[in-house]
Amino acid sequence: MTIETITLLENTNTVSADSTYAYSDKNKGAGYHHGNDGTHTAYYSLDSFIGSIKMQGTLSQYPGDNDWVDIVDTELGYGDDSSAFSANQSFNFTGRFVWVRAAYNIQNGTINAIRYNL
């Protein structure tokens, strides 16, 4: 049962000069809502995208920079101009993460939206 749909990022095309990640704001995960079964669905909408996107979660109520972990099987990465990618892609993942955020690196193109349901 979906509690809510959250938009983590919209209409972003700021190109990174290197391979470092930028991060969306943190938002409540399934672990924040007691009684939720831990199921999330992440959705990425991309236009001519080259770079990398992944979801991250934490079990910490007050997370610091080192409290975040990459969520398995949520990463998309595209390497060069010949592989620019335009698509809508979704991923399901399970975890009692208190907070969830998106990590992204844009080399070219636009992230139209990153959303998730919990």
TADA-V831111 format. One record per pair of residues at least 12 apart in sequence whose C-alpha atoms are under 10 Angstrom apart, sorted by sequence separation. I is the first residue (numbers start at 0). GAP is how many residues later the second one is. D is the distance in whole Angstrom. If there is no record, write none. Layout:
<<I/GAP/D> <I/GAP/D>>
This chain:
<<41/12/10> <55/12/6> <56/12/6> <57/12/9> <101/12/8> <41/13/8> <54/13/10> <55/13/5> <56/13/7> <57/13/10> <75/13/9> <100/13/10> <101/13/9> <8/14/9> <9/14/10> <54/14/9> <55/14/4> <56/14/7> <100/14/10> <101/14/10> <7/15/9> <8/15/6> <54/15/6> <55/15/5> <73/15/10> <100/15/10> <7/16/6> <8/16/8> <53/16/7> <54/16/6> <55/16/9> <73/16/8> <74/16/9> <99/16/9> <6/17/10> <7/17/7> <53/17/7> <54/17/8> <73/17/6> <6/18/10> <7/18/8> <53/18/9> <54/18/9> <55/18/9> <72/18/8> <73/18/8> <7/19/8> <53/19/8> <54/19/6> <55/19/10> <72/19/9> <73/19/8> <6/20/9> <53/20/5> <54/20/7> <72/20/8> <5/21/8> <52/21/8> <53/21/4> <54/21/10> <71/21/8> <5/22/9> <52/22/5> <53/22/7> <70/22/8> <71/22/10> <5/23/10> <51/23/7> <52/23/5> <53/23/9> <70/23/9> <83/23/10> <84/23/10> <85/23/9> <3/24/10> <51/24/6> <52/24/6> <70/24/9> <83/24/8> <84/24/9> <85/24/9> <87/24/9> <89/24/10> <91/24/9> <93/24/10> <50/25/8> <51/25/4> <52/25/9> <83/25/8> <84/25/10> <85/25/9> <86/25/10> <87/25/9> <88/25/10> <89/25/9> <90/25/9> <91/25/9> <92/25/10> <49/26/10> <50/26/6> <51/26/6> <70/26/10> <80/26/9> <85/26/10> <87/26/10> <89/26/9> <2/27/9> <30/27/9> <31/27/9> <49/27/7> <50/27/5> <51/27/8> <74/27/10> <76/27/10> <79/27/9> <80/27/8> <28/28/8> <30/28/8> <48/28/9> <49/28/5> <50/28/6> <68/28/10> <73/28/10> <74/28/9> <75/28/9> <76/28/9> <77/28/10> <78/28/9> <79/28/9> <80/28/10> <27/29/10> <28/29/9> <30/29/10> <31/29/8> <48/29/7> <49/29/6> <50/29/8> <67/29/10> <70/29/9> <74/29/9> <76/29/10> <77/29/9> <78/29/10> <2/30/9> <20/30/10> <22/30/10> <25/30/9> <26/30/10> <28/30/9> <30/30/10> <43/30/10> <48/30/9> <49/30/6> <77/30/10> <20/31/8> <21/31/10> <22/31/10> <23/31/10> <25/31/9> <42/31/9> <48/31/10> <49/31/7> <67/31/9> <68/31/10> <69/31/10> <70/31/10> <18/32/9> <19/32/10> <20/32/9> <22/32/10> <25/32/10> <41/32/8> <43/32/9> <48/32/9> <49/32/9> <67/32/9> <69/32/9> <2/33/8> <18/33/9> <20/33/10> <22/33/9> <27/33/10> <40/33/10> <47/33/9> <49/33/7> <50/33/9> <67/33/9> <69/33/9> <1/34/9> <7/34/10> <9/34/10> <10/34/10> <11/34/10> <12/34/10> <48/34/8> <49/34/5> <50/34/9> <0/35/8> <4/35/10> <6/35/10> <7/35/10> <8/35/9> <9/35/9> <10/35/9> <14/35/10> <15/35/9> <47/35/9> <48/35/5> <49/35/7> <62/35/9> <0/36/9> <4/36/9> <5/36/10> <6/36/9> <10/36/10> <12/36/9> <14/36/9> <47/36/5> <48/36/5> <49/36/9> <54/36/10> <58/36/9> <60/36/9> <61/36/9> <62/36/8> <1/37/9> <4/37/10> <25/37/9> <46/37/8> <47/37/5> <48/37/6> <57/37/10> <58/37/7> <59/37/8> <60/37/6> <61/37/9> <0/38/9> <1/38/9> <45/38/10> <46/38/6> <47/38/5> <48/38/9> <54/38/10> <56/38/8> <57/38/9> <58/38/5> <59/38/7> <60/38/8> <0/39/10> <1/39/9> <45/39/7> <46/39/4> <47/39/9> <56/39/9> <57/39/5> <58/39/5> <59/39/8> <45/40/5> <46/40/7> <56/40/6> <57/40/6> <58/40/7> <44/41/8> <45/41/5> <46/41/9> <55/41/9> <56/41/7> <57/41/6> <58/41/9> <44/42/6> <45/42/6> <56/42/6> <57/42/7> <43/43/8> <44/43/4> <45/43/8> <55/43/8> <56/43/4> <57/43/9> <43/44/6> <44/44/7> <55/44/6> <56/44/6> <42/45/7> <43/45/5> <44/45/9> <54/45/7> <55/45/5> <56/45/9> <42/46/6> <43/46/6> <54/46/6> <55/46/6> <41/47/8> <42/47/4> <43/47/9> <53/47/9> <54/47/5> <55/47/7> <41/48/5> <42/48/7> <53/48/6> <54/48/6> <40/49/7> <41/49/5> <42/49/9> <52/49/7> <53/49/5> <54/49/9> <40/50/6> <41/50/6> <52/50/6> <53/50/6> <39/51/8> <40/51/4> <41/51/8> <51/51/8> <52/51/4> <53/51/9> <39/52/6> <40/52/6> <51/52/6> <52/52/7> <38/53/7> <39/53/5> <40/53/9> <50/53/8> <51/53/5> <52/53/8> <38/54/6> <39/54/6> <50/54/5> <51/54/7> <37/55/8> <38/55/4> <39/55/8> <49/55/9> <50/55/5> <51/55/8> <37/56/5> <38/56/7> <39/56/10> <49/56/6> <50/56/5> <36/57/8> <37/57/5> <38/57/8> <39/57/10> <48/57/7> <49/57/5> <50/57/7> <36/58/8> <37/58/5> <38/58/10> <48/58/8> <49/58/5> <50/58/9> <52/58/9> <36/59/8> <37/59/8> <48/59/6> <49/59/6> <50/59/10> <54/59/10> <35/60/8> <37/60/10> <39/60/10> <41/60/9> <47/60/7> <48/60/4> <49/60/9> <50/60/10> <53/60/10> <46/61/9> <47/61/5> <48/61/6> <49/61/10> <52/61/9> <54/61/10> <33/62/9> <46/62/6> <47/62/7> <48/62/7> <32/63/9> <45/63/8> <46/63/5> <47/63/9> <48/63/10> <29/64/9> <30/64/8> <31/64/8> <32/64/10> <33/64/10> <45/64/6> <46/64/6> <29/65/7> <30/65/4> <31/65/7> <32/65/8> <44/65/9> <45/65/5> <46/65/7> <28/66/9> <29/66/5> <30/66/5> <31/66/5> <44/66/6> <45/66/5> <46/66/10> <28/67/7> <29/67/6> <30/67/4> <31/67/7> <43/67/8> <44/67/5> <45/67/7> <28/68/5> <29/68/6> <30/68/8> <43/68/8> <44/68/5> <45/68/9> <27/69/8> <28/69/5> <29/69/8> <30/69/10> <43/69/6> <44/69/6> <27/70/6> <28/70/5> <29/70/9> <42/70/8> <43/70/5> <44/70/9> <26/71/8> <27/71/5> <28/71/5> <42/71/6> <43/71/7> <25/72/10> <26/72/5> <27/72/6> <28/72/9> <41/72/7> <42/72/5> <43/72/9> <25/73/6> <26/73/5> <27/73/9> <41/73/6> <42/73/6> <24/74/10> <25/74/6> <26/74/6> <40/74/8> <41/74/4> <42/74/9> <24/75/9> <25/75/5> <26/75/10> <40/75/5> <41/75/7> <23/76/9> <24/76/6> <25/76/8> <39/76/7> <40/76/5> <41/76/9> <23/77/6> <24/77/8> <39/77/5> <40/77/7> <22/78/7> <23/78/5> <24/78/10> <38/78/8> <39/78/5> <22/79/6> <23/79/7> <38/79/6> <21/80/8> <22/80/5> <23/80/8> <37/80/7> <20/81/10> <21/81/6> <22/81/6> <36/81/9> <20/82/6> <21/82/5> <22/82/9> <35/82/8> <19/83/10> <20/83/5> <21/83/6> <19/84/8> <20/84/5> <21/84/9> <18/85/10> <19/85/7> <20/85/8> <32/85/9> <18/86/7> <19/86/9> <17/87/8> <18/87/9> <28/87/9> <29/87/9> <30/87/10> <15/88/9> <16/88/9> <17/88/9> <18/88/9> <28/88/9> <29/88/6> <15/89/6> <16/89/9> <17/89/8> <26/89/10> <28/89/7> <14/90/8> <15/90/6> <16/90/8> <23/90/9> <27/90/9> <13/91/9> <14/91/5> <15/91/6> <7/92/9> <8/92/9> <12/92/10> <13/92/7> <14/92/5> <15/92/9> <7/93/7> <8/93/8> <12/93/7> <13/93/8> <14/93/6> <7/94/7> <11/94/9> <12/94/9> <13/94/8> <14/94/8> <8/95/10> <12/95/7> <13/95/9> <14/95/9> <12/96/6> <13/96/8> <11/97/9> <12/97/5> <13/97/9> <11/98/6> <12/98/6> <10/99/7> <11/99/5> <12/99/9> <9/100/9> <10/100/6> <11/100/7> <9/101/7> <10/101/4> <11/101/8> <8/102/8> <9/102/5> <10/102/6> <11/102/10> <8/103/8> <9/103/4> <10/103/9> <8/104/5> <9/104/7> <7/105/8> <8/105/5> <9/105/9> <6/106/7> <7/106/5> <8/106/7> <6/107/6> <7/107/5> <5/108/9> <6/108/4> <7/108/8> <5/109/6> <6/109/7> <4/110/7> <5/110/5> <6/110/9> <4/111/6> <5/111/6> <3/112/8> <4/112/4> <5/112/8> <3/113/6> <4/113/7> <2/114/7> <3/114/6> <1/115/6> <2/115/6> <0/116/9> <1/116/5> <0/117/8>>
